[in-house]
Amino acid sequence: MWEREGSQFKFERDDQGLLRITDKQEGRSVVFRRHKGRVFSRLGAKDFAHFSRLAERMQSVAQ
């Protein structure tokens, strides 16, 4: 599980193949879940923009 205080999302992953993303700030609860080949997603353009910015920040920190 990865959850930073003040962040919008909580990420959970287990050794059974479950991946779950929960929105902590907008009350949408689980916005993405992948388990045993089945996918559920309520991610929208705003979410993808958020993840894109996060990926850019993480990449610059890694360098």
N, C-alpha and C positions, 0 to 999 in steps of 0.2 A: 504494500500500500504506500502511496505517496500522497501526502497532503501537507501543504505549507500553510501556516497560519496567515489568514488574510487573502489567500488565493481563492479564485472563483470555483475551481474544480478539485475534486478528489479522484485519484486514479487508484484502482485496485486490480491486482492480477494474482492469480494463484497457479499452483502447479498442475491443476486440472484443465488449464487452457482458458479459464474465465478472464475476460478483460472488461472492466466496468468503469465508466466515467460518470461521476455524479456532480451536478451543478449545485453548489452550496449557497449561492447568493441570490439567485432569481427564483427559487422555489420550484424548479422544474424536476428535481429529484434525478433519477437516472436518465441521462441523455444519450448514452451509448452503452451497448452490451454485446459482446461476442462470446459465445460459448458453444462448443461442440458443432461448429460450422453454421450456427444460426446467428444472424446479426439483427439487432434492433438499434435504430438511430433516430434521434430527434435533433441532431446537430444541424445548425443553420449557418448561413454565411458569416454572421457575427462570431460564431464559435470558431470557424475555420480561420478567420482573420486573427482572432486571439491566439490560436495555436501557432499560426505562422509567425507572429511577433515573438512568441515564446521560443520557438525553434531558432529564430535569428539570434536572440539573446543567449541561448544556450550554446550555440555554435561559436559566438564571439568569445564567450567565457572559456570554452574548451581550447581555443587557439591561444 
